[in-house]
Each structure stands twice: as structure tokens, then as C-alpha cells.
Amino acid sequence: MIECCPLIKQMRYRVSGTRQLFVLVWIALLTVSVRADDAGKDKGRWLKPPALRPGDTIMFVSPAGPADPRRVDKAARRFRDLGFQVVLPKTLYRATGYLAGSDDQRADELNRAIRDPHVTAVFPCRGGYGMTRILDRIDYRALRQHPKVIIGYSDITALHLAIARKSKVITFHSPMPQSSLWRDDGVFQFAASAFWRMVAAKSYAHRPPASMDVPWPTDQPKPKRLVGGQATGRLIGGNLSLICAALGTPFAIETKGRILFLEDTDEAPYRVDRMFSQLRLAGLLDAAAGVIVGTFDKTDTKEVDRIVREYCATLKGPVITGFPVGHSPWNATLPIGCPVELDADRPRLRLLEAPVSLN
């Protein structure tokens, strides 16, 4: 039994009885400690999902609100025309009030997509509400073992934050099949182009992955500098309401040394104020290396601009406002967990490495 262990083989003396047992226990504890250290190092390393290529399998899921069959079916046809295999589960269009089925049904469907080795990407059809109800039922270990492209915004912010905490796999705050990916004409052209630019393998064929700027629409106002300067860090953020809803849970956002982006829709200014106040009191604004403020539509934009200035104008890191991310047609895809550089003086948001694996 002793001779099967390499460390014991190196010993130049004999041990027996109680002394032998002591040595064996010591070796076992040492081995467990080394393995634990190695596992800890791996757990802290961010992983990239494989870039999407024609022939890959995309599975649609409904982990939040009920899906619209008309738009979702159109999106599925579009992706198939682009050469992808698209899986639409039989359970996709179920509905229980404002939820796409029970918690068990929605969690099971999402976990089947995560665990399926043939699925390369998981596309939630829409947001709405319901993601926070199932965060503690998701198989984060399976996702870390086999990273996949996971997209979405709005209520799906909760899933992005949970994956960032539990799996450390880069995901994508992006349009969804029902919200805009079902078409790419007119005002939807920018969102579709920005999406494929970020997740498709062919996007990186002719450009260095470490020097790609996140685009913004040429027919819209450029983002504005609120606080000048430059900062680097991993990108984190999403819908302000969902970020606040996750605080105090194991899935809460971590902003220390990161570039934080925020957006929301249809919120009264006083509610936006309260949520920014919550972030400030939690130390999350001060901890961030930089802040990107996206769109806050369907509200009093002048009041929201004032609120943003009150909370962000005194931050030490760079801050830009009016970034094209949020509940508008001009919704740029942002890789959550990817190292980026925020330059508020230009202004510019640049990837420091590809957010997908190109192997």
C-alpha cells in the first residue's frame, strides 16, 4: 500500500506500526491540500465559451417570462439560414401567468441546455420576470465544465451575475431572439451586427482580438464623458433593478476593480435614485474601476441624468453616459467577465482579449 505512493517511494527509511499509520495520514492530508489548492486556482480562473460557427447547436430556453411563438420562430429560421442547428424544446412556449411555467420546469429546461454536450449556445427567448426565482437551481458546475455562449439582458441579468459568481464563465449581455434578434433590418441592424461581431468566430478572423472596440451606432449621439480618465478591469453589470434585487444573496454583483455598466427601463426617477443610493451605500460604486451608464428609457431622462450626475460625478474612476446598451433597439452586446479598457476621454470601450475561445 505504501509503495503505490510516489512520495513514499522516495523515503530512505522503513516505517512500521503506529509510525507507518502516521506517515500515511500525513501524506493523505498533504495530497488533499495540494489538490484543494489546484482546484482553488482553477476556480478563480475565468473561462471562455467556444466562438460560434455554422453547424453549432443553439438551444432556445424560456427561464423567465413566456415566449412569443411568432417572433421566436422567426429568429429560429434566421439562425438556421445562417447555418446553425436550432433546438426548440417542446416546453418552450408554456405559460403560467407572467412566468414561462413553474420554477421546476424553467430550471429543468435551462439545466438540460447547460448539460447537453451537443449544445454550444443557450439563448433565452426573452426576459420579463422569473430568473431570480431559480438561481439556486442552476447547474453552475456543469457550465464551468463545458462553457457555452449564454446571452440575454433585462431579467437575464440575474443569470449573468450568478454565473459570474458561481462559474466564472464569460457570458453576453445582448439582445435576445424575441427582443430583436428575430430581425436585422432598419433600427435592428446595429444590434444584430454588434451581436455577431462579439460571438461569431469569423469576427476575429481578420482583426486582433485584443484591439476590438465595442461599436456604437453611427446615427446616434456618441457617449459622453462624465468623469475623465482611463481604467481597465473585467466587465460586469446589466439591468439596475436586477443588480439591486440580487444584493445580499450569494449571487450578488462584485464590482471591486471592475468596469460596471448599468441600464434600466420604465422606472420612475425616484426609483432610479433609490437604486443608485443602494449601490452607493453598499460601496459598489466606489469599488468599481469605472462606470458605464447605458440607456434609461420610458422615464424622465432629464431627471435620471441629474440622478446619475449626483451619484457618479464624484467617483474616482472614469464614467461615461449615453452608452448604447439597454432596452432600446440600439443595444450593443457586452461580454460580461471579459477584460476591457474604458477610456472616458475618447470615449471608447475596448476589449483587451477575445471573449470567446477561438481554438
PyMOL commands that set and color helices and strands:
alter all, ss='L'
color gray80, all
select helices_A, chain A and resi 2-4+6-9+17-43+69-81+103-115+131-137+140-145+154-166+177-181+186-199+201-204+209-211+240-246+269-281+284-287+301-312
alter helices_A, ss='H'
color red, helices_A
select strands_A, chain A and resi 57-61+85-87+121-124+149-152+171-173+224-227+230-239+259-265+290-297+319-321+334-336+339-343+348-351
alter strands_A, ss='S'
color yellow, strands_A
deselect
rebuild
show_as cartoon
